[in-house]
Amino acid sequence: MRVVAKFGGTSLGNGDRVERAADSITAAVENGHEVAVVASAMGSTTDFLLDEIQYEADEADRAEIVSMGERTSVRMLKGALSARGVNAVFLEPGSDDWPVITNEHGEVDVEESTRRAKALAEQMHNDHVVPVITGFLAQDHAGNITTLGRGGSDTTAVMLGSYMDADEVVIVTDVEGVMTGDPRVVEGARNVGEITVDELRNLSFRGAEVVAPSALTYKEGDLSVRVVHYQHGDLMTGGTSIEGEFENLIDLQEDRLSCVTVAGRAIRNRPGILSELSTALAEEDINIDAVSSGMDSITFYVATDVAEEAEALLHEKIIGSETLSSITVDDPFAVVRITGGDLQAEPGIVNDIVAPLAAEHINVQDVITSATSVAVFVDWENGEDALGLIQDVFED
């Protein structure tokens, strides 16, 4: 089994943890697995180095300076593996076998990086070598050091796992996989055995520090990615398995939708109002397709054939309420949904999506976004035209 194991800064935070990491790698190698290692800077070294740059350093100098954290880690870990009799080598930008190459725009050169990663995988197989690779760092075609941004070590690991045709990527960190909640805040938080990439990406963009969102874009469906705690000690078991892959999809929902809007004074300051209204619909098996809210209103998008029933149910909640004042229904609307793992990383993506609609005088009723999707609501009669215009954006 071919495995890429990434060790985060906390998991290499001191000599004892480096020893623990080396023990787990050695055990996997002795059990017949091919292991490539990606190492982050020890502890908070990168943050320390960045904080100590008190002068106006250009990007090239900054990259050289911050690379020292990862350069130290791979030497420490390679040494610990060699002491255990493991045939290990460390790789950093400038090494002959260095695998991660970027182009003149600072973006990963997929073709060249894939070629190098496959050559490295072949060397692992033929020479029974364990490469210990600096995470976060890359090298351009001129030999200059570049970086992959915050969370870049996760990106290095999943990228190489994909390009090397690995069976699994194991992210070794300071959490016991993905938890049901932050154990520092909620009691009884427990490990989630499995989670999809879409679920985790949404959590990651909203504060969950488990796997860098940029890394998940490199995960393909047949590549297993697992998160384990550094104290677990076994690379091959435990933790949380991240399932599936991002699907880039643009589609037009077939059913007509109606927007049912409830208005009220300072509705945002009324605790439980959203639950109260949505529960009334749920009790009658009315599905809510989407929800948007403003300063003094909440809009539910529901199928047009149940809109009148929804209006009647929510009207009952308005009568006698001091907060709610009125309800209205408008229809029919179409929704175009754009789903993709890279959306959050593309500045101006929402503008890119809606600008062509404005140019064709198509009114946008609503836009609802998440970390991995954008839903654009337009008049029903404009649905097909909107779909075509948005498809053109992504084809370009």
C-alpha positions as CSV (number, residue, x, y, z in Angstrom):
1,M,0.0,0.0,0.0
2,R,1.4,3.4,-0.9
3,V,0.8,6.1,1.7
4,V,1.5,9.8,2.0
5,A,1.8,10.8,5.6
6,K,1.7,14.5,6.5
7,F,2.9,15.5,10.0
8,G,1.7,19.0,11.1
9,G,3.6,21.4,13.2
10,T,2.2,20.2,16.5
11,S,2.9,16.6,15.7
12,L,6.6,17.6,15.2
13,G,6.6,20.2,18.0
14,N,9.5,18.8,20.0
15,G,12.1,16.0,20.0
16,D,9.7,13.5,21.7
17,R,7.1,14.0,19.0
18,V,9.6,13.7,16.2
19,E,10.6,10.3,17.8
20,R,6.9,9.3,17.9
21,A,6.4,10.3,14.3
22,A,9.5,8.3,13.3
23,D,8.2,5.3,15.2
24,S,4.9,5.3,13.3
25,I,6.6,5.7,9.9
26,T,9.0,2.9,10.7
27,A,6.2,0.6,11.7
28,A,4.4,1.2,8.5
29,V,7.5,0.6,6.4
30,E,8.3,-2.6,8.3
31,N,4.8,-3.8,7.5
32,G,5.5,-3.6,3.8
33,H,3.9,-0.2,3.0
34,E,5.5,2.4,0.7
35,V,5.5,5.7,2.7
36,A,6.2,9.2,1.5
37,V,6.4,11.8,4.3
38,V,5.4,15.5,4.1
39,A,6.6,17.6,7.1
40,S,5.5,21.0,8.3
41,A,7.7,23.4,10.3
42,M,8.1,22.3,13.9
43,G,5.6,23.9,16.3
44,S,5.0,27.6,15.4
45,T,8.3,28.1,13.6
46,T,6.7,29.6,10.5
47,D,4.7,32.2,12.5
48,F,7.8,33.1,14.5
49,L,9.9,33.6,11.4
50,L,7.2,35.8,9.8
51,D,6.8,37.9,12.9
52,E,10.5,38.5,13.1
53,I,10.6,40.0,9.6
54,Q,10.6,43.7,10.6
55,Y,11.7,45.1,7.3
56,E,10.2,45.4,3.8
57,A,11.1,42.0,2.4
58,D,10.2,41.0,-1.1
59,E,8.3,37.8,-1.8
60,A,11.5,35.9,-2.8
61,D,13.3,36.8,0.4
62,R,10.2,36.0,2.5
63,A,9.8,32.6,0.9
64,E,13.5,31.8,1.5
65,I,13.2,32.8,5.2
66,V,10.0,31.0,6.0
67,S,11.3,27.9,4.2
68,M,13.7,27.3,7.1
69,G,11.1,25.8,9.3
70,E,10.2,23.0,6.9
71,R,13.9,22.5,6.0
72,T,14.7,21.9,9.6
73,S,11.8,19.5,10.1
74,V,12.7,17.2,7.2
75,R,16.3,17.0,8.4
76,M,15.2,16.1,11.9
77,L,12.7,13.5,10.7
78,K,15.1,12.0,8.2
79,G,17.8,11.7,10.9
80,A,15.3,9.9,13.2
81,L,14.3,7.5,10.5
82,S,17.9,6.7,9.6
83,A,18.7,6.0,13.2
84,R,15.9,3.3,13.0
85,G,17.5,1.7,9.9
86,V,15.0,3.2,7.5
87,N,16.3,4.2,4.0
88,A,15.2,7.8,4.1
89,V,16.1,10.9,2.2
90,F,15.0,14.5,2.7
91,L,13.7,16.6,-0.3
92,E,13.5,20.4,-0.4
93,P,13.3,22.9,-3.2
94,G,16.5,22.6,-5.1
95,S,16.8,18.8,-4.6
96,D,17.2,16.8,-7.8
97,D,14.0,14.9,-7.1
98,W,11.9,17.8,-5.9
99,P,8.3,17.2,-7.0
100,V,6.2,20.4,-6.6
101,I,6.7,22.9,-9.4
102,T,4.9,26.2,-10.0
103,N,4.6,28.3,-13.1
104,E,5.2,32.0,-13.7
105,H,1.9,32.9,-12.0
106,G,2.7,31.0,-8.8
107,E,0.2,28.2,-9.7
108,V,1.0,24.6,-9.5
109,D,2.3,23.2,-12.9
110,V,0.1,20.1,-12.9
111,E,1.8,18.4,-15.8
112,E,5.4,18.8,-14.5
113,S,4.5,18.2,-10.9
114,T,2.7,15.0,-11.9
115,R,5.7,13.8,-13.9
116,R,8.0,14.4,-11.0
117,A,5.7,12.8,-8.5
118,K,5.3,9.7,-10.5
119,A,9.1,9.4,-10.9
120,L,9.5,9.8,-7.1
121,A,6.8,7.1,-6.6
122,E,8.8,4.7,-8.9
123,Q,12.0,5.4,-6.9
124,M,10.1,4.6,-3.7
125,H,9.0,1.3,-5.1
126,N,12.3,0.3,-6.7
127,D,14.7,1.5,-4.1
128,H,12.5,1.1,-1.0
129,V,13.3,4.7,0.0
130,V,11.2,6.9,2.2
131,P,11.3,10.5,0.9
132,V,10.7,13.2,3.6
133,I,9.4,16.2,1.8
134,T,9.1,19.8,2.9
135,G,5.4,20.8,3.0
136,F,4.1,24.2,2.1
137,L,7.1,24.9,-0.3
138,A,7.3,24.8,-4.1
139,Q,9.9,25.7,-6.7
140,D,9.3,27.6,-10.0
141,H,11.0,26.6,-13.3
142,A,13.8,29.1,-12.6
143,G,14.6,27.4,-9.3
144,N,13.2,30.0,-7.1
145,I,11.4,29.0,-3.9
146,T,7.7,29.7,-3.9
147,T,5.0,28.8,-1.4
148,L,1.5,27.2,-1.5
149,G,-0.1,29.5,1.0
150,R,-1.6,28.9,4.5
151,G,-2.3,25.3,5.1
152,G,0.2,24.5,2.2
153,S,1.5,21.3,3.9
154,D,-1.9,19.7,3.7
155,T,-2.1,20.8,0.1
156,T,1.3,19.2,-0.6
157,A,0.3,15.9,0.9
158,V,-3.1,15.5,-0.9
159,M,-1.6,16.8,-4.2
160,L,1.3,14.3,-4.1
161,G,-1.1,11.6,-3.0
162,S,-3.1,12.2,-6.1
163,Y,-0.2,12.6,-8.5
164,M,1.7,9.6,-7.0
165,D,-1.3,7.3,-7.3
166,A,-1.2,6.7,-3.6
167,D,-3.8,4.6,-1.9
168,E,-4.2,6.9,1.1
169,V,-3.1,10.2,2.5
170,V,-2.9,10.4,6.3
171,I,-3.0,13.8,7.9
172,V,-1.4,13.5,11.4
173,T,-2.4,16.5,13.5
174,D,-3.4,17.5,17.0
175,V,-7.0,16.6,16.8
176,E,-8.6,13.1,16.9
177,G,-10.0,13.5,13.4
178,V,-13.1,15.5,12.8
179,M,-15.2,16.0,15.9
180,T,-18.9,16.6,16.3
181,G,-18.0,19.9,17.9
182,D,-15.1,21.8,19.4
183,P,-14.2,19.7,22.5
184,R,-12.8,22.9,24.1
185,V,-16.4,24.4,24.0
186,V,-18.9,21.5,24.1
187,E,-19.1,18.5,26.4
188,G,-19.3,15.1,24.9
189,A,-17.8,15.9,21.5
190,R,-16.8,12.7,19.8
191,N,-15.0,11.6,16.7
192,V,-16.8,11.4,13.4
193,G,-15.8,8.2,11.6
194,E,-16.6,9.5,8.1
195,I,-17.3,12.9,6.5
196,T,-17.7,14.0,2.9
197,V,-15.3,16.5,1.3
198,D,-18.3,18.9,0.8
199,E,-19.2,18.8,4.5
200,L,-15.6,19.2,5.6
201,R,-14.9,22.0,3.2
202,N,-17.9,24.0,4.4
203,L,-16.7,23.4,8.0
204,S,-13.1,24.4,7.2
205,F,-14.1,27.7,5.6
206,R,-16.2,28.4,8.7
207,G,-13.5,27.9,11.2
208,A,-12.9,24.2,11.7
209,E,-9.1,23.7,11.6
210,V,-8.8,20.1,10.5
211,V,-7.6,20.0,6.8
212,A,-6.8,23.1,4.8
213,P,-9.7,23.7,2.3
214,S,-7.1,24.2,-0.6
215,A,-5.9,20.6,0.0
216,L,-9.4,19.1,-0.5
217,T,-9.5,20.3,-4.1
218,Y,-6.8,17.7,-5.0
219,K,-8.7,14.8,-3.5
220,E,-10.0,12.4,-6.1
221,G,-12.7,9.8,-5.4
222,D,-10.5,6.8,-5.2
223,L,-7.9,8.5,-3.0
224,S,-8.5,7.8,0.7
225,V,-7.8,10.7,3.0
226,R,-7.7,10.2,6.8
227,V,-7.1,12.5,9.8
228,V,-5.5,11.0,12.9
229,H,-4.1,12.3,16.2
230,Y,-0.3,12.3,16.6
231,Q,-0.7,10.4,19.9
232,H,-2.5,7.5,18.1
233,G,0.9,6.1,16.9
234,D,-0.5,4.0,14.0
235,L,-0.6,5.6,10.6
236,M,-2.7,2.8,9.1
237,T,-5.8,2.9,11.5
238,G,-8.2,5.2,13.3
239,G,-9.2,8.8,12.9
240,T,-11.8,10.2,10.4
241,S,-12.0,9.1,6.8
242,I,-12.8,11.9,4.3
243,E,-15.0,10.5,1.5
244,G,-15.8,11.4,-2.1
245,E,-14.5,14.3,-4.2
246,F,-15.7,17.7,-5.4
247,E,-18.0,17.6,-8.3
248,N,-18.0,20.7,-10.5
249,L,-21.6,21.0,-11.6
250,I,-23.9,23.7,-13.1
251,D,-27.5,22.8,-13.3
252,L,-31.0,24.3,-13.6
253,Q,-33.5,22.9,-11.2
254,E,-36.5,21.4,-13.1
255,D,-39.2,22.5,-10.7
256,R,-40.7,26.0,-10.4
257,L,-40.1,27.7,-7.1
258,S,-42.0,30.3,-5.2
259,C,-40.6,32.6,-2.6
260,V,-42.6,33.0,0.6
261,T,-41.5,36.1,2.4
262,V,-42.4,36.9,6.0
263,A,-41.7,40.5,7.2
264,G,-41.4,41.7,10.7
265,R,-39.9,44.5,12.8
266,A,-36.4,43.7,13.9
267,I,-37.0,40.0,13.0
268,R,-33.2,39.3,13.3
269,N,-33.5,40.0,17.1
270,R,-36.2,37.5,17.7
271,P,-34.6,34.3,19.0
272,G,-36.1,31.1,17.6
273,I,-38.1,32.8,14.8
274,L,-36.5,30.8,12.0
275,S,-37.0,27.6,13.9
276,E,-40.6,28.4,14.6
277,L,-41.5,29.2,11.0
278,S,-39.5,26.3,9.4
279,T,-41.0,23.9,11.9
280,A,-44.5,24.9,10.9
281,L,-43.7,23.9,7.3
282,A,-41.8,20.7,8.2
283,E,-44.8,19.5,10.2
284,E,-46.8,19.5,7.0
285,D,-44.0,17.9,5.0
286,I,-43.3,21.0,3.0
287,N,-39.7,20.9,1.9
288,I,-37.7,24.2,2.1
289,D,-35.4,24.4,-0.9
290,A,-33.5,27.5,0.3
291,V,-33.7,30.3,2.9
292,S,-32.5,33.8,2.8
293,S,-32.9,36.6,5.3
294,G,-32.7,40.3,5.5
295,M,-32.8,42.9,8.3
296,D,-36.6,42.6,8.6
297,S,-37.6,39.6,6.6
298,I,-37.1,35.9,6.0
299,T,-37.7,34.3,2.6
300,F,-38.4,30.6,2.1
301,Y,-38.1,29.1,-1.3
302,V,-40.6,26.2,-1.8
303,A,-42.1,24.3,-4.7
304,T,-44.7,26.4,-6.4
305,D,-47.4,23.7,-6.0
306,V,-47.2,24.0,-2.2
307,A,-46.7,27.7,-2.0
308,E,-50.3,28.5,-1.1
309,E,-50.3,25.9,1.6
310,A,-47.1,27.3,3.0
311,E,-48.5,30.8,2.9
312,A,-51.6,29.7,4.9
313,L,-49.4,27.9,7.5
314,L,-47.1,30.8,8.0
315,H,-50.0,33.3,8.1
316,E,-51.2,31.6,11.2
317,K,-47.9,32.4,12.9
318,I,-48.2,36.0,12.0
319,I,-51.6,36.5,13.6
320,G,-51.1,37.5,17.1
321,S,-47.3,37.9,16.8
322,E,-45.9,41.2,17.9
323,T,-42.8,40.7,15.8
324,L,-44.2,39.4,12.5
325,S,-46.4,41.8,10.4
326,S,-47.1,40.3,7.0
327,I,-46.5,37.6,4.4
328,T,-46.3,37.6,0.6
329,V,-45.7,35.0,-2.1
330,D,-44.1,35.6,-5.5
331,D,-43.5,33.1,-8.3
332,P,-42.5,31.4,-10.4
333,F,-38.7,31.4,-10.1
334,A,-35.9,29.2,-11.5
335,V,-32.6,28.4,-9.7
336,V,-29.2,27.8,-11.3
337,R,-26.8,26.0,-8.9
338,I,-23.1,26.1,-9.4
339,T,-21.1,23.6,-7.3
340,G,-17.3,23.3,-7.2
341,G,-14.5,22.9,-4.8
342,D,-12.6,26.0,-6.0
343,L,-15.3,28.6,-5.8
344,Q,-14.3,30.0,-2.4
345,A,-10.7,30.5,-3.6
346,E,-11.7,32.6,-6.7
347,P,-12.0,36.3,-5.8
348,G,-14.9,37.9,-7.6
349,I,-16.6,34.7,-8.5
350,V,-20.1,35.8,-7.6
351,N,-19.6,39.0,-9.7
352,D,-18.3,36.8,-12.6
353,I,-21.5,34.7,-12.4
354,V,-24.1,37.5,-12.2
355,A,-22.5,40.2,-14.4
356,P,-23.4,38.4,-17.7
357,L,-27.0,38.2,-16.5
358,A,-27.1,41.9,-15.9
359,A,-25.6,42.5,-19.3
360,E,-28.6,40.6,-20.8
361,H,-31.1,42.4,-18.6
362,I,-31.9,39.3,-16.6
363,N,-33.0,40.3,-13.1
364,V,-31.4,38.3,-10.3
365,Q,-34.0,37.7,-7.6
366,D,-31.6,36.3,-5.0
367,V,-28.1,34.8,-4.6
368,I,-27.3,32.3,-1.8
369,T,-23.7,31.1,-1.3
370,S,-21.8,28.6,0.7
371,A,-18.2,27.5,0.6
372,T,-18.8,25.1,-2.2
373,S,-21.8,26.4,-4.1
374,V,-23.6,29.4,-5.5
375,A,-27.4,29.4,-6.1
376,V,-28.8,32.1,-8.4
377,F,-32.6,32.7,-8.5
378,V,-34.1,34.3,-11.5
379,D,-37.6,34.6,-13.1
380,W,-38.7,31.2,-14.4
381,E,-38.9,32.4,-18.0
382,N,-35.2,33.4,-17.8
383,G,-33.9,30.1,-16.4
384,E,-32.6,28.5,-19.6
385,D,-30.9,31.7,-20.7
386,A,-29.3,32.2,-17.3
387,L,-28.0,28.6,-17.3
388,G,-26.4,29.1,-20.7
389,L,-24.7,32.4,-19.7
390,I,-23.3,30.9,-16.5
391,Q,-22.0,27.8,-18.3
392,D,-20.2,30.2,-20.7
393,V,-18.5,31.8,-17.7
394,F,-16.9,28.6,-16.5
395,E,-16.1,27.4,-20.0
396,D,-14.1,30.6,-20.5
